[in-house]
Amino acid sequence: MIYFDNSATTKPYPAVLDTFVKVAGQFFGNPSSVHHLGLQSEKLLSQAREQIASLLRVDPEEVIFTSGGTEGNNFVLKGVAHLYKNRGNHIITTSIEHPSVQNVCKQLEAEGFHITYLPVDENGQIRLSELKRALTDETILVSIMHVNNEVGAIQPIKEIGQLLSTYPKVFFHVDHVQGVGKVPLDFHESNVDFATISSHKFHGLKGTGAIYKRKGIKLKPLLAGGGQEKDFRSGTENVAGIVAMAKALRLTMSDFERKQNTLFEIRDYLMNELSKINGVLINTPNIAAPHIVNFSVEGYKAEVLVHEIEKEQLYVSTTSACSSKTDEPSQTILAMGLGESRASSSIRLSLSYANTMDEAKEAVQIIKQAIENLKPVMRR
Ligand SMILES: Cc1ncc(COP(=O)(O)O)c(C=O)c1O
């Protein structure tokens, strides 16, 4: 089997699973309980927080645990909008965000907020001049993803942060779900106020994640209850999942440069070889993350191609996992101006550090053959 669908989710590292089983079985006390078992769990929780904070180069008190990327994005966008609405009712985002940002913006629009969706260029990047032009006295939040989940485009987060540092009333949120562990980002240096991460994208477990919230900033909680996470996120903490997340992040970030270089080599090989196949067009721009290769085979229905490829046990996606079942064209590819036909025939290969060049070589042959097999039936 070749698994090239790591942007949808990754396989947990065996050591992460071991950690989860051990902590869930042996340290099951509620971290809020005052007895010994509770204290043990509380200690593990703070150790995990310290480890994650140190890997992300932030302070432990800036880490709030959540259930994953969707919750993190909802938490920040709704939390800022609802707490700071007296300051203004304008939010800026991009036209290529994950649905967990885009659909929250639609909800906020229905509540009366005004949302600007910045366009992107053919490289999938926003223009700083357009962001600058969009900022008004009413703007309270700018939410821009770091790495796009469909094509791997990278936004200039540092430059955006620099620009926003001259607008002290505007908060800056970054959806870092696809970037963490693959494209480094220093939140403090880049003037980021909030960022979202999700454990299952870096070989941790589904249902665990975190937000970074700059020290001292107030945020309205999404969940009310027992006051865990300093009242920012109520609910008994998933201690085993959180400790497993800390382990997954440490393993992902260890030996980073070597692993990132290897991933770039594999990605470049895939882009080169795929572009030689008749009818294949590469959608991933030049400035992109090391783990995503998006291409279209015009005239082919992406879903049918994915299933033909799957016959050889190569697992890939049509666009993003969330929209792959809705049969809609890729929003990102449309926004990049590459056209409807490319947007509705796009395939995403997404890699992890566990993938190899041999797998990439085999994958190219499988894709080539699948396109050939479908030629008589597929061309519309
Ligand atoms: C960029 C981005 N943001 C947010 C999410 C949502 O994360 P989760 O699956 O943990 O809810 C995803 C998941 O695909 C994503 O790719």
The ligand as a MOL file (V3000), in Angstrom:
LIG
                    3D

  0  0  0     0  0            999 V3000
M  V30 BEGIN CTAB
M  V30 COUNTS 16 16 0 0 0
M  V30 BEGIN ATOM
M  V30 1 C -6.0600 23.9070 6.6090 0
M  V30 2 C -6.9680 23.1260 7.4960 0
M  V30 3 N -7.5970 23.7460 8.5070 0
M  V30 4 C -8.4070 23.0840 9.3410 0
M  V30 5 C -8.6560 21.7370 9.1900 0
M  V30 6 C -9.5930 21.0370 10.1330 0
M  V30 7 O -8.8910 20.2190 11.0330 0
M  V30 8 P -9.5970 19.0230 11.8230 0
M  V30 9 O -9.7460 17.8970 10.8480 0
M  V30 10 O -8.6510 18.6990 12.9340 0
M  V30 11 O -10.9020 19.5160 12.3300 0
M  V30 12 C -8.0310 21.0480 8.1390 0
M  V30 13 C -8.3020 19.6110 7.9000 0
M  V30 14 O -8.1940 19.1160 6.8030 0
M  V30 15 C -7.1630 21.7580 7.2740 0
M  V30 16 O -6.5230 21.1550 6.2630 0
M  V30 END ATOM
M  V30 BEGIN BOND
M  V30 1 1 1 2
M  V30 2 1 2 3
M  V30 3 2 2 15
M  V30 4 2 3 4
M  V30 5 1 4 5
M  V30 6 1 5 6
M  V30 7 2 5 12
M  V30 8 1 6 7
M  V30 9 1 7 8
M  V30 10 2 8 9
M  V30 11 1 8 10
M  V30 12 1 8 11
M  V30 13 1 12 13
M  V30 14 1 12 15
M  V30 15 2 13 14
M  V30 16 1 15 16
M  V30 END BOND
M  V30 END CTAB
M  END
